[in-house]
Amino acid sequence: MSDSPLAMPVVDAALEQRLVARLARIEELLVEHCRARTPFVTEAATHLMTAGGKRFRPLLVLLAAEAGPHPQADEVDTAACVVELTHVASLYHDDVMDEAALRRGADTANARWDNHVAILTGDFLFGKSSELTADLGPDAVRIQAQTFTSLVEGQILETVEPGPDEDPLAHYLEVVAGKTGSLIATSARYGAMFSGASPEVVEALRAYGEIVGSTFQLSDDILDIASESHTSGKTPGTDLREGVPTLPSLMAQASTDPADARLLELLGRPLTDDAEHAEALDLLRKHPAMDQARAYVLGQATVAKQHLEVLEPGPVRTALASFVDVVATRSA
């Protein structure tokens, strides 16, 4: 995957070449869509857009469009821009909420300017995304509104503790589906839809995208515990240190084994003490919840690939299935 110019493995050379060329055009369009009437707003809007990123969402639009009879349709390019503008807009807001100083190796907008500029720039990009969506027709407007609602609701739910009668794991999975799964589901849906694919294919790719989006986050959860910093490039146990719920920690917290008393004591609260953090990380790595979490992710990958069975065998189906495998097995 790292040797490819794309954010997913595409073994068919002709398909890869088409996608690389199309994605380059999307990149140009995105910069154009970030332009505003004033230089300052343009600078703020392009700040994160030009800082890099895998462009997975627009790429998924383009790949899903290959499942329809008109993958080169202008509406497909527009839809690719819509989902990436929405995604980048949400990053401006995320960085304010997280008080983040860096994003993709660059200063965040809130760090470079202030929270007001960051929030309003995110709003500006949401507006640009909405303008483009209007060009795609009323169905796209409805889908985009529903997607945005899910995304925001997922963000809100993340800040709310589950109720006393609510399953914490189910609550968390709902957060992930909203925050991450919804926009990726719409990416795949748009690609199929605007290339003229059948309703059956459109729905199958929507369902596929929702699972892939959620699974990507759940794999990150496992990697946060399992990875070594020299292999992942990240500090292990960051979520654990901050008391952020993740798939493995929530599965471990469901344990009723008295032997897990110390781990349960440590989980669910910030671990600012280095010794306690190291202890919790060690206990969780050895806990059956890690294998349970991996099994859940692999099971989700299987379901995602089952949705692809409506597609004809070939390079597009292979690429979509391969990406699921990459997402799922990187945590194995």
ZADO-1210 file (C-alpha; in nm, 4 decimals, padded with zeros to 6 digits):
<atoms>
<atom x="00.0000" y="00.0000" z="00.0000" code="MET" pos="1"/>
<atom x="00.2839" y="00.2395" z="00.0815" code="SER" pos="2"/>
<atom x="00.4383" y="00.1924" z="-00.2657" code="ASP" pos="3"/>
<atom x="00.1200" y="00.3054" z="-00.4393" code="SER" pos="4"/>
<atom x="00.0398" y="00.6705" z="-00.5130" code="PRO" pos="5"/>
<atom x="-00.3130" y="00.5892" z="-00.3983" code="LEU" pos="6"/>
<atom x="-00.4516" y="00.5432" z="-00.0474" code="ALA" pos="7"/>
<atom x="-00.5674" y="00.1901" z="-00.1275" code="MET" pos="8"/>
<atom x="-00.4127" y="-00.1079" z="-00.3083" code="PRO" pos="9"/>
<atom x="-00.5060" y="-00.1233" z="-00.6779" code="VAL" pos="10"/>
<atom x="-00.3338" y="-00.4116" z="-00.8563" code="VAL" pos="11"/>
<atom x="-00.4785" y="-00.3378" z="-01.1997" code="ASP" pos="12"/>
<atom x="-00.2350" y="-00.0974" z="-01.3697" code="ALA" pos="13"/>
<atom x="-00.4913" y="00.0578" z="-01.6052" code="ALA" pos="14"/>
<atom x="-00.7365" y="00.1240" z="-01.3226" code="LEU" pos="15"/>
<atom x="-00.4631" y="00.2695" z="-01.1040" code="GLU" pos="16"/>
<atom x="-00.3517" y="00.5008" z="-01.3848" code="GLN" pos="17"/>
<atom x="-00.7081" y="00.6256" z="-01.4370" code="ARG" pos="18"/>
<atom x="-00.7587" y="00.6902" z="-01.0685" code="LEU" pos="19"/>
<atom x="-00.4268" y="00.8730" z="-01.0276" code="VAL" pos="20"/>
<atom x="-00.5104" y="01.1029" z="-01.3209" code="ALA" pos="21"/>
<atom x="-00.8634" y="01.1688" z="-01.1957" code="ARG" pos="22"/>
<atom x="-00.7427" y="01.2361" z="-00.8430" code="LEU" pos="23"/>
<atom x="-00.4915" y="01.4909" z="-00.9740" code="ALA" pos="24"/>
<atom x="-00.7807" y="01.6751" z="-01.1372" code="ARG" pos="25"/>
<atom x="-00.9794" y="01.6628" z="-00.8123" code="ILE" pos="26"/>
<atom x="-00.6808" y="01.8181" z="-00.6351" code="GLU" pos="27"/>
<atom x="-00.6891" y="02.1125" z="-00.8750" code="GLU" pos="28"/>
<atom x="-01.0635" y="02.1540" z="-00.8297" code="LEU" pos="29"/>
<atom x="-01.0347" y="02.1493" z="-00.4511" code="LEU" pos="30"/>
<atom x="-00.7880" y="02.4371" z="-00.4541" code="VAL" pos="31"/>
<atom x="-01.0234" y="02.6314" z="-00.6811" code="GLU" pos="32"/>
<atom x="-01.3174" y="02.5672" z="-00.4515" code="HIS" pos="33"/>
<atom x="-01.1206" y="02.7012" z="-00.1527" code="CYS" pos="34"/>
<atom x="-01.0795" y="03.0390" z="-00.3173" code="ARG" pos="35"/>
<atom x="-01.2729" y="03.3199" z="-00.1559" code="ALA" pos="36"/>
<atom x="-01.3324" y="03.6872" z="-00.2335" code="ARG" pos="37"/>
<atom x="-01.0604" y="03.7938" z="00.0093" code="THR" pos="38"/>
<atom x="-00.6991" y="03.6692" z="00.0292" code="PRO" pos="39"/>
<atom x="-00.7189" y="03.6055" z="00.4043" code="PHE" pos="40"/>
<atom x="-01.0174" y="03.3698" z="00.3788" code="VAL" pos="41"/>
<atom x="-00.8526" y="03.1928" z="00.0837" code="THR" pos="42"/>
<atom x="-00.5346" y="03.1460" z="00.2881" code="GLU" pos="43"/>
<atom x="-00.7259" y="03.0094" z="00.5857" code="ALA" pos="44"/>
<atom x="-00.9394" y="02.7797" z="00.3694" code="ALA" pos="45"/>
<atom x="-00.6452" y="02.6342" z="00.1783" code="THR" pos="46"/>
<atom x="-00.4333" y="02.5980" z="00.4921" code="HIS" pos="47"/>
<atom x="-00.5338" y="02.2398" z="00.5727" code="LEU" pos="48"/>
<atom x="-00.6408" y="02.1483" z="00.2203" code="MET" pos="49"/>
<atom x="-00.2851" y="02.1918" z="00.0904" code="THR" pos="50"/>
<atom x="-00.1188" y="02.0404" z="00.3991" code="ALA" pos="51"/>
<atom x="-00.1544" y="01.6896" z="00.2564" code="GLY" pos="52"/>
<atom x="-00.3849" y="01.4007" z="00.3319" code="GLY" pos="53"/>
<atom x="-00.4577" y="01.0712" z="00.1628" code="LYS" pos="54"/>
<atom x="-00.7734" y="01.1953" z="-00.0127" code="ARG" pos="55"/>
<atom x="-00.9312" y="00.8612" z="00.0644" code="PHE" pos="56"/>
<atom x="-01.2882" y="00.9902" z="00.0437" code="ARG" pos="57"/>
<atom x="-01.2651" y="01.1403" z="-00.3066" code="PRO" pos="58"/>
<atom x="-01.0665" y="00.8366" z="-00.4166" code="LEU" pos="59"/>
<atom x="-01.3478" y="00.6121" z="-00.2961" code="LEU" pos="60"/>
<atom x="-01.5952" y="00.8247" z="-00.4954" code="VAL" pos="61"/>
<atom x="-01.3860" y="00.7717" z="-00.8092" code="LEU" pos="62"/>
<atom x="-01.3373" y="00.3991" z="-00.7500" code="LEU" pos="63"/>
<atom x="-01.7051" y="00.3394" z="-00.6733" code="ALA" pos="64"/>
<atom x="-01.7911" y="00.5288" z="-00.9921" code="ALA" pos="65"/>
<atom x="-01.6062" y="00.2584" z="-01.1853" code="GLU" pos="66"/>
<atom x="-01.8929" y="00.0262" z="-01.0883" code="ALA" pos="67"/>
<atom x="-02.1315" y="00.2310" z="-01.3050" code="GLY" pos="68"/>
<atom x="-02.1542" y="00.2807" z="-01.6820" code="PRO" pos="69"/>
<atom x="-02.0418" y="00.6479" z="-01.6717" code="HIS" pos="70"/>
<atom x="-01.7416" y="00.6739" z="-01.4360" code="PRO" pos="71"/>
<atom x="-01.6107" y="00.9842" z="-01.6157" code="GLN" pos="72"/>
<atom x="-01.9253" y="01.1916" z="-01.5533" code="ALA" pos="73"/>
<atom x="-01.8643" y="01.5481" z="-01.4367" code="ASP" pos="74"/>
<atom x="-02.1000" y="01.4872" z="-01.1454" code="GLU" pos="75"/>
<atom x="-01.8586" y="01.2263" z="-01.0115" code="VAL" pos="76"/>
<atom x="-01.5817" y="01.4882" z="-00.9909" code="ASP" pos="77"/>
<atom x="-01.8182" y="01.7296" z="-00.8195" code="THR" pos="78"/>
<atom x="-01.9216" y="01.4639" z="-00.5677" code="ALA" pos="79"/>
<atom x="-01.5558" y="01.3855" z="-00.4964" code="ALA" pos="80"/>
<atom x="-01.4990" y="01.7516" z="-00.4115" code="CYS" pos="81"/>
<atom x="-01.8127" y="01.7623" z="-00.1961" code="VAL" pos="82"/>
<atom x="-01.6992" y="01.4828" z="00.0352" code="VAL" pos="83"/>
<atom x="-01.3440" y="01.6116" z="00.0731" code="GLU" pos="84"/>
<atom x="-01.4556" y="01.9693" z="00.1423" code="LEU" pos="85"/>
<atom x="-01.6925" y="01.8309" z="00.4066" code="THR" pos="86"/>
<atom x="-01.4157" y="01.6216" z="00.5600" code="HIS" pos="87"/>
<atom x="-01.1605" y="01.9029" z="00.5708" code="VAL" pos="88"/>
<atom x="-01.4211" y="02.1425" z="00.7093" code="ALA" pos="89"/>
<atom x="-01.4826" y="01.8986" z="00.9947" code="SER" pos="90"/>
<atom x="-01.1082" y="01.8891" z="01.0697" code="LEU" pos="91"/>
<atom x="-01.1055" y="02.2632" z="01.1403" code="TYR" pos="92"/>
<atom x="-01.3797" y="02.2103" z="01.3978" code="HIS" pos="93"/>
<atom x="-01.2160" y="01.8941" z="01.5392" code="ASP" pos="94"/>
<atom x="-00.8913" y="02.0793" z="01.6045" code="ASP" pos="95"/>
<atom x="-01.0740" y="02.3480" z="01.8004" code="VAL" pos="96"/>
<atom x="-01.2568" y="02.0877" z="02.0093" code="MET" pos="97"/>
<atom x="-00.9347" y="01.8935" z="02.0703" code="ASP" pos="98"/>
<atom x="-00.7257" y="02.2082" z="02.1232" code="GLU" pos="99"/>
<atom x="-00.4832" y="02.0565" z="01.8744" code="ALA" pos="100"/>
<atom x="-00.1687" y="02.2427" z="01.7721" code="ALA" pos="101"/>
<atom x="-00.0648" y="02.0290" z="01.4751" code="LEU" pos="102"/>
<atom x="-00.2485" y="01.8659" z="01.1856" code="ARG" pos="103"/>
<atom x="-00.0625" y="01.6748" z="00.9114" code="ARG" pos="104"/>
<atom x="00.2641" y="01.8213" z="01.0351" code="GLY" pos="105"/>
<atom x="00.1446" y="02.1827" z="01.0027" code="ALA" pos="106"/>
<atom x="00.0078" y="02.4306" z="01.2529" code="ASP" pos="107"/>
<atom x="-00.3669" y="02.3968" z="01.2932" code="THR" pos="108"/>
<atom x="-00.5772" y="02.6963" z="01.1973" code="ALA" pos="109"/>
<atom x="-00.6656" y="02.7568" z="01.5620" code="ASN" pos="110"/>
<atom x="-00.2958" y="02.7557" z="01.6538" code="ALA" pos="111"/>
<atom x="-00.1924" y="02.9772" z="01.3625" code="ARG" pos="112"/>
<atom x="-00.4788" y="03.2234" z="01.4024" code="TRP" pos="113"/>
<atom x="-00.7425" y="03.1570" z="01.6704" code="ASP" pos="114"/>
<atom x="-01.0513" y="02.9492" z="01.7402" code="ASN" pos="115"/>
<atom x="-01.2861" y="03.1979" z="01.5778" code="HIS" pos="116"/>
<atom x="-01.0990" y="03.1883" z="01.2484" code="VAL" pos="117"/>
<atom x="-01.0799" y="02.8075" z="01.2572" code="ALA" pos="118"/>
<atom x="-01.4502" y="02.7611" z="01.3268" code="ILE" pos="119"/>
<atom x="-01.5601" y="03.0133" z="01.0654" code="LEU" pos="120"/>
<atom x="-01.3213" y="02.8677" z="00.8071" code="THR" pos="121"/>
<atom x="-01.4747" y="02.5266" z="00.8671" code="GLY" pos="122"/>
<atom x="-01.8161" y="02.6859" z="00.8182" code="ASP" pos="123"/>
<atom x="-01.6937" y="02.8473" z="00.4950" code="PHE" pos="124"/>
<atom x="-01.5849" y="02.5080" z="00.3598" code="LEU" pos="125"/>
<atom x="-01.9142" y="02.3495" z="00.4646" code="PHE" pos="126"/>
<atom x="-02.0821" y="02.6277" z="00.2682" code="GLY" pos="127"/>
<atom x="-01.8698" y="02.5578" z="-00.0381" code="LYS" pos="128"/>
<atom x="-01.9545" y="02.1903" z="-00.0106" code="SER" pos="129"/>
<atom x="-02.3246" y="02.2764" z="00.0073" code="SER" pos="130"/>
<atom x="-02.3011" y="02.4973" z="-00.3027" code="GLU" pos="131"/>
<atom x="-02.1552" y="02.2089" z="-00.5006" code="LEU" pos="132"/>
<atom x="-02.4096" y="01.9644" z="-00.3619" code="THR" pos="133"/>
<atom x="-02.6898" y="02.1889" z="-00.4874" code="ALA" pos="134"/>
<atom x="-02.5466" y="02.1463" z="-00.8393" code="ASP" pos="135"/>
<atom x="-02.5933" y="01.7699" z="-00.8017" code="LEU" pos="136"/>
<atom x="-02.9688" y="01.7914" z="-00.7453" code="GLY" pos="137"/>
<atom x="-03.2214" y="01.7418" z="-00.4645" code="PRO" pos="138"/>
<atom x="-03.1322" y="01.3785" z="-00.3931" code="ASP" pos="139"/>
<atom x="-02.7707" y="01.4747" z="-00.3306" code="ALA" pos="140"/>
<atom x="-02.8789" y="01.7664" z="-00.1106" code="VAL" pos="141"/>
<atom x="-03.0895" y="01.5302" z="00.1022" code="ARG" pos="142"/>
<atom x="-02.8086" y="01.2735" z="00.1290" code="ILE" pos="143"/>
<atom x="-02.5546" y="01.5413" z="00.2184" code="GLN" pos="144"/>
<atom x="-02.7845" y="01.6846" z="00.4859" code="ALA" pos="145"/>
<atom x="-02.8388" y="01.3399" z="00.6366" code="GLN" pos="146"/>
<atom x="-02.4651" y="01.2720" z="00.6279" code="THR" pos="147"/>
<atom x="-02.3828" y="01.6005" z="00.7969" code="PHE" pos="148"/>
<atom x="-02.6466" y="01.5339" z="01.0625" code="THR" pos="149"/>
<atom x="-02.4936" y="01.1920" z="01.1346" code="SER" pos="150"/>
<atom x="-02.1425" y="01.3333" z="01.1463" code="LEU" pos="151"/>
<atom x="-02.2352" y="01.6092" z="01.3911" code="VAL" pos="152"/>
<atom x="-02.4486" y="01.3787" z="01.6045" code="GLU" pos="153"/>
<atom x="-02.1555" y="01.1384" z="01.6283" code="GLY" pos="154"/>
<atom x="-01.9339" y="01.4238" z="01.7441" code="GLN" pos="155"/>
<atom x="-02.1872" y="01.5272" z="02.0078" code="ILE" pos="156"/>
<atom x="-02.2399" y="01.1704" z="02.1318" code="LEU" pos="157"/>
<atom x="-01.8645" y="01.1382" z="02.1779" code="GLU" pos="158"/>
<atom x="-01.8804" y="01.4089" z="02.4446" code="THR" pos="159"/>
<atom x="-02.1728" y="01.2454" z="02.6283" code="VAL" pos="160"/>
<atom x="-02.1409" y="00.9571" z="02.8708" code="GLU" pos="161"/>
<atom x="-02.3673" y="00.6602" z="02.7893" code="PRO" pos="162"/>
<atom x="-02.6735" y="00.6366" z="03.0106" code="GLY" pos="163"/>
<atom x="-02.6955" y="00.3952" z="03.3061" code="PRO" pos="164"/>
<atom x="-02.9064" y="00.1499" z="03.1042" code="ASP" pos="165"/>
<atom x="-02.7041" y="00.1912" z="02.7836" code="GLU" pos="166"/>
<atom x="-02.4333" y="-00.0466" z="02.6640" code="ASP" pos="167"/>
<atom x="-02.1092" y="00.1585" z="02.6533" code="PRO" pos="168"/>
<atom x="-01.9777" y="-00.0442" z="02.3597" code="LEU" pos="169"/>
<atom x="-02.2972" y="00.0072" z="02.1566" code="ALA" pos="170"/>
<atom x="-02.2785" y="00.3800" z="02.2380" code="HIS" pos="171"/>
<atom x="-01.9194" y="00.3934" z="02.1164" code="TYR" pos="172"/>
<atom x="-01.9942" y="00.2053" z="01.7949" code="LEU" pos="173"/>
<atom x="-02.2736" y="00.4549" z="01.7261" code="GLU" pos="174"/>
<atom x="-02.0248" y="00.7395" z="01.7723" code="VAL" pos="175"/>
<atom x="-01.7812" y="00.5804" z="01.5284" code="VAL" pos="176"/>
<atom x="-02.0526" y="00.5103" z="01.2710" code="ALA" pos="177"/>
<atom x="-02.1541" y="00.8754" z="01.2789" code="GLY" pos="178"/>
<atom x="-01.8148" y="01.0422" z="01.3016" code="LYS" pos="179"/>
<atom x="-01.6275" y="00.8237" z="01.0551" code="THR" pos="180"/>
<atom x="-01.8613" y="00.5814" z="00.8824" code="GLY" pos="181"/>
<atom x="-02.1254" y="00.8234" z="00.7562" code="SER" pos="182"/>
<atom x="-01.9113" y="01.0354" z="00.5225" code="LEU" pos="183"/>
<atom x="-01.7213" y="00.7373" z="00.3828" code="ILE" pos="184"/>
<atom x="-02.0546" y="00.5641" z="00.3199" code="ALA" pos="185"/>
<atom x="-02.1711" y="00.8698" z="00.1273" code="THR" pos="186"/>
<atom x="-01.8451" y="00.8767" z="-00.0696" code="SER" pos="187"/>
<atom x="-01.9037" y="00.5261" z="-00.2029" code="ALA" pos="188"/>
<atom x="-02.2747" y="00.5979" z="-00.2517" code="ARG" pos="189"/>
<atom x="-02.2116" y="00.9153" z="-00.4517" code="TYR" pos="190"/>
<atom x="-01.9583" y="00.7478" z="-00.6788" code="GLY" pos="191"/>
<atom x="-02.1943" y="00.4678" z="-00.7732" code="ALA" pos="192"/>
<atom x="-02.4957" y="00.6971" z="-00.7917" code="MET" pos="193"/>
<atom x="-02.3482" y="00.9606" z="-01.0237" code="PHE" pos="194"/>
<atom x="-02.1899" y="00.7060" z="-01.2562" code="SER" pos="195"/>
<atom x="-02.5327" y="00.5563" z="-01.3236" code="GLY" pos="196"/>
<atom x="-02.4997" y="00.2332" z="-01.1269" code="ALA" pos="197"/>
<atom x="-02.8146" y="00.0392" z="-01.0389" code="SER" pos="198"/>
<atom x="-02.9939" y="00.1123" z="-00.7083" code="PRO" pos="199"/>
<atom x="-02.8791" y="-00.2287" z="-00.5829" code="GLU" pos="200"/>
<atom x="-02.5132" y="-00.1411" z="-00.6437" code="VAL" pos="201"/>
<atom x="-02.5552" y="00.2075" z="-00.4960" code="VAL" pos="202"/>
<atom x="-02.6990" y="00.0671" z="-00.1733" code="GLU" pos="203"/>
<atom x="-02.4392" y="-00.2109" z="-00.1534" code="ALA" pos="204"/>
<atom x="-02.1518" y="00.0374" z="-00.1851" code="LEU" pos="205"/>
<atom x="-02.3112" y="00.2700" z="00.0703" code="ARG" pos="206"/>
<atom x="-02.3282" y="-00.0166" z="00.3208" code="ALA" pos="207"/>
<atom x="-01.9725" y="-00.1202" z="00.2306" code="TYR" pos="208"/>
<atom x="-01.8449" y="00.2341" z="00.2871" code="GLY" pos="209"/>
<atom x="-02.0102" y="00.2684" z="00.6250" code="GLU" pos="210"/>
<atom x="-01.8451" y="-00.0503" z="00.7492" code="ILE" pos="211"/>
<atom x="-01.5043" y="00.0392" z="00.6050" code="VAL" pos="212"/>
<atom x="-01.5154" y="00.3842" z="00.7631" code="GLY" pos="213"/>
<atom x="-01.6002" y="00.2475" z="01.1059" code="SER" pos="214"/>
<atom x="-01.3531" y="-00.0387" z="01.0758" code="THR" pos="215"/>
<atom x="-01.0711" y="00.2034" z="00.9988" code="PHE" pos="216"/>
<atom x="-01.1309" y="00.3798" z="01.3309" code="GLN" pos="217"/>
<atom x="-01.1645" y="00.0524" z="01.5207" code="LEU" pos="218"/>
<atom x="-00.8342" y="-00.0683" z="01.3751" code="SER" pos="219"/>
<atom x="-00.6768" y="00.2538" z="01.4979" code="ASP" pos="220"/>
<atom x="-00.8119" y="00.1718" z="01.8440" code="ASP" pos="221"/>
<atom x="-00.6322" y="-00.1623" z="01.8427" code="ILE" pos="222"/>
<atom x="-00.3121" y="-00.0143" z="01.7038" code="LEU" pos="223"/>
<atom x="-00.3130" y="00.2487" z="01.9783" code="ASP" pos="224"/>
<atom x="-00.2658" y="-00.0337" z="02.2270" code="ILE" pos="225"/>
<atom x="-00.0761" y="-00.2966" z="02.0282" code="ALA" pos="226"/>
<atom x="00.1743" y="-00.0972" z="01.8256" code="SER" pos="227"/>
<atom x="00.5252" y="-00.0007" z="01.9210" code="GLU" pos="228"/>
<atom x="00.6086" y="00.3656" z="01.8641" code="SER" pos="229"/>
<atom x="00.8980" y="00.2862" z="01.6321" code="HIS" pos="230"/>
<atom x="00.6726" y="00.0908" z="01.3948" code="THR" pos="231"/>
<atom x="00.3575" y="00.3004" z="01.4029" code="SER" pos="232"/>
<atom x="00.5111" y="00.6449" z="01.4331" code="GLY" pos="233"/>
<atom x="00.2654" y="00.7163" z="01.7145" code="LYS" pos="234"/>
<atom x="00.3005" y="00.7048" z="02.0912" code="THR" pos="235"/>
<atom x="00.1304" y="00.3839" z="02.2096" code="PRO" pos="236"/>
<atom x="-00.1592" y="00.4157" z="02.4507" code="GLY" pos="237"/>
<atom x="-00.2443" y="00.7798" z="02.3767" code="THR" pos="238"/>
<atom x="-00.6173" y="00.7150" z="02.4108" code="ASP" pos="239"/>
<atom x="-00.5524" y="00.5099" z="02.7222" code="LEU" pos="240"/>
<atom x="-00.3569" y="00.7951" z="02.8808" code="ARG" pos="241"/>
<atom x="-00.6376" y="01.0406" z="02.8098" code="GLU" pos="242"/>
<atom x="-00.9129" y="00.8086" z="02.9313" code="GLY" pos="243"/>
<atom x="-01.0702" y="00.7964" z="02.5846" code="VAL" pos="244"/>
<atom x="-01.2884" y="00.4848" z="02.5330" code="PRO" pos="245"/>
<atom x="-01.1801" y="00.2515" z="02.2532" code="THR" pos="246"/>
<atom x="-01.2878" y="-00.0888" z="02.1251" code="LEU" pos="247"/>
<atom x="-01.0329" y="-00.2959" z="02.3270" code="PRO" pos="248"/>
<atom x="-01.0759" y="-00.0987" z="02.6499" code="SER" pos="249"/>
<atom x="-01.4558" y="-00.1190" z="02.6338" code="LEU" pos="250"/>
<atom x="-01.4447" y="-00.4918" z="02.5660" code="MET" pos="251"/>
<atom x="-01.2065" y="-00.5356" z="02.8600" code="ALA" pos="252"/>
<atom x="-01.4353" y="-00.3309" z="03.0855" code="GLN" pos="253"/>
<atom x="-01.7151" y="-00.5785" z="03.0174" code="ALA" pos="254"/>
<atom x="-01.5137" y="-00.8441" z="03.2019" code="SER" pos="255"/>
<atom x="-01.6510" y="-00.9929" z="03.5235" code="THR" pos="256"/>
<atom x="-01.3306" y="-01.1863" z="03.6017" code="ASP" pos="257"/>
<atom x="-01.1991" y="-01.0902" z="03.9488" code="PRO" pos="258"/>
<atom x="-00.8460" y="-01.1216" z="03.8074" code="ALA" pos="259"/>
<atom x="-00.9158" y="-00.8120" z="03.5987" code="ASP" pos="260"/>
<atom x="-00.9868" y="-00.5916" z="03.9014" code="ALA" pos="261"/>
<atom x="-00.6671" y="-00.3885" z="03.8696" code="ARG" pos="262"/>
<atom x="-00.7107" y="-00.3325" z="03.4949" code="LEU" pos="263"/>
<atom x="-01.0725" y="-00.2255" z="03.5441" code="LEU" pos="264"/>
<atom x="-00.9566" y="00.0158" z="03.8146" code="GLU" pos="265"/>
<atom x="-00.7139" y="00.1768" z="03.5716" code="LEU" pos="266"/>
<atom x="-00.9400" y="00.1888" z="03.2673" code="LEU" pos="267"/>
<atom x="-01.1914" y="00.4616" z="03.2080" code="GLY" pos="268"/>
<atom x="-00.9947" y="00.7431" z="03.3690" code="ARG" pos="269"/>
<atom x="-00.7009" y="00.9514" z="03.2485" code="PRO" pos="270"/>
<atom x="-00.3678" y="00.7921" z="03.3391" code="LEU" pos="271"/>
<atom x="-00.1360" y="01.0869" z="03.3902" code="THR" pos="272"/>
<atom x="00.1042" y="00.8807" z="03.6010" code="ASP" pos="273"/>
<atom x="00.3605" y="00.7159" z="03.3712" code="ASP" pos="274"/>
<atom x="00.3890" y="00.4030" z="03.5845" code="ALA" pos="275"/>
<atom x="00.0123" y="00.3495" z="03.5930" code="GLU" pos="276"/>
<atom x="-00.0089" y="00.4130" z="03.2195" code="HIS" pos="277"/>
<atom x="00.2612" y="00.1541" z="03.1488" code="ALA" pos="278"/>
<atom x="00.0896" y="-00.0939" z="03.3800" code="GLU" pos="279"/>
<atom x="-00.2486" y="-00.0494" z="03.2117" code="ALA" pos="280"/>
<atom x="-00.0933" y="-00.0787" z="02.8662" code="LEU" pos="281"/>
<atom x="00.0793" y="-00.4030" z="02.9623" code="ASP" pos="282"/>
<atom x="-00.2340" y="-00.5521" z="03.1203" code="LEU" pos="283"/>
<atom x="-00.4538" y="-00.4588" z="02.8258" code="LEU" pos="284"/>
<atom x="-00.2077" y="-00.5975" z="02.5707" code="ARG" pos="285"/>
<atom x="-00.2228" y="-00.9349" z="02.7490" code="LYS" pos="286"/>
<atom x="-00.5998" y="-00.9303" z="02.7940" code="HIS" pos="287"/>
<atom x="-00.8349" y="-01.1472" z="02.5795" code="PRO" pos="288"/>
<atom x="-01.0132" y="-00.8252" z="02.4820" code="ALA" pos="289"/>
<atom x="-00.7377" y="-00.7574" z="02.2293" code="MET" pos="290"/>
<atom x="-00.8093" y="-01.0777" z="02.0365" code="ASP" pos="291"/>
<atom x="-01.1807" y="-01.0158" z="02.0813" code="GLN" pos="292"/>
<atom x="-01.1425" y="-00.6707" z="01.9252" code="ALA" pos="293"/>
<atom x="-00.9372" y="-00.8081" z="01.6355" code="ARG" pos="294"/>
<atom x="-01.1993" y="-01.0765" z="01.5738" code="ALA" pos="295"/>
<atom x="-01.4719" y="-00.8129" z="01.5675" code="TYR" pos="296"/>
<atom x="-01.2826" y="-00.6049" z="01.3109" code="VAL" pos="297"/>
<atom x="-01.2161" y="-00.9088" z="01.0911" code="LEU" pos="298"/>
<atom x="-01.5840" y="-01.0023" z="01.1139" code="GLY" pos="299"/>
<atom x="-01.6831" y="-00.6534" z="01.0000" code="GLN" pos="300"/>
<atom x="-01.4433" y="-00.6825" z="00.7076" code="ALA" pos="301"/>
<atom x="-01.6116" y="-01.0049" z="00.6014" code="THR" pos="302"/>
<atom x="-01.9525" y="-00.8344" z="00.6067" code="VAL" pos="303"/>
<atom x="-01.8162" y="-00.5426" z="00.4015" code="ALA" pos="304"/>
<atom x="-01.6840" y="-00.7805" z="00.1354" code="LYS" pos="305"/>
<atom x="-02.0177" y="-00.9602" z="00.1225" code="GLN" pos="306"/>
<atom x="-02.1765" y="-00.6325" z="00.0112" code="HIS" pos="307"/>
<atom x="-01.9388" y="-00.6314" z="-00.2858" code="LEU" pos="308"/>
<atom x="-02.0843" y="-00.9550" z="-00.4221" code="GLU" pos="309"/>
<atom x="-02.3357" y="-00.7532" z="-00.6270" code="VAL" pos="310"/>
<atom x="-02.0439" y="-00.6256" z="-00.8377" code="LEU" pos="311"/>
<atom x="-01.9062" y="-00.8142" z="-01.1341" code="GLU" pos="312"/>
<atom x="-01.5733" y="-00.9851" z="-01.0583" code="PRO" pos="313"/>
<atom x="-01.2911" y="-00.7650" z="-01.1821" code="GLY" pos="314"/>
<atom x="-01.0381" y="-00.4943" z="-01.0897" code="PRO" pos="315"/>
<atom x="-01.2875" y="-00.2631" z="-00.9167" code="VAL" pos="316"/>
<atom x="-01.4313" y="-00.5316" z="-00.6900" code="ARG" pos="317"/>
<atom x="-01.0810" y="-00.6617" z="-00.6209" code="THR" pos="318"/>
<atom x="-00.9554" y="-00.3158" z="-00.5248" code="ALA" pos="319"/>
<atom x="-01.2471" y="-00.2535" z="-00.2901" code="LEU" pos="320"/>
<atom x="-01.2066" y="-00.5962" z="-00.1276" code="ALA" pos="321"/>
<atom x="-00.8295" y="-00.5502" z="-00.0937" code="SER" pos="322"/>
<atom x="-00.8761" y="-00.2221" z="00.0852" code="PHE" pos="323"/>
<atom x="-01.1024" y="-00.3851" z="00.3435" code="VAL" pos="324"/>
<atom x="-00.8348" y="-00.6476" z="00.4038" code="ASP" pos="325"/>
<atom x="-00.5672" y="-00.3814" z="00.4497" code="VAL" pos="326"/>
<atom x="-00.7816" y="-00.1908" z="00.6987" code="VAL" pos="327"/>
<atom x="-00.8696" y="-00.5013" z="00.8982" code="ALA" pos="328"/>
<atom x="-00.5376" y="-00.6849" z="00.9035" code="THR" pos="329"/>
<atom x="-00.3191" y="-00.3876" z="00.9925" code="ARG" pos="330"/>
<atom x="-00.4381" y="-00.4453" z="01.3488" code="SER" pos="331"/>
<atom x="-00.3885" y="-00.8215" z="01.3397" code="ALA" pos="332"/>
</atoms>
